[in-house]
């Protein structure tokens, strides 16, 4: 078994897979917490719960690598800094709780490993969501009253791609 994490300080997606199959896919919704440390505590408790349920079965943890540079129209320096700090804290929890050094995969490489091609001028998150809805029977999403995917669906999807890419890397 392995875990794929899409770490964010608003919604963190997690997926557990075994032999390439999804065992668990969910999120920790951190939007109601204002404090960095409260958010970290929620993640720590979540990881401890996974360890309690799945124990020694977890053999690897893959985490989406946080953004390393600025992109026009995307995150500010403050946001990138917060995300990197949060990613580091979550990485420590993984190491401390599972005694596993997490491995990092950037989103573009993970999508490529999974065979997902994002056409130019297309939003990657929407392409990933469509791909999973068409190809992954265990991927279930909820919609808003306006028929749009709920925000957490994208984080669930990204964690699946990280987990599947990790599985592919392990089995090359």
Secondary structure by P-SEA (a helix, b strand, c coil): cbbbbbccccbbbbbbbccccccbbbbbcccccccaaaaaaaaaaaaaaaaaacccccccccccccccccccccccaaaaaaaaaaaaaaaaaaaaacccbbbbbcaaaaaaaacccccccccaaaaaaaaaaaccccbbbbbccccccccaaaaaaaaaaaaaaaaaaaac
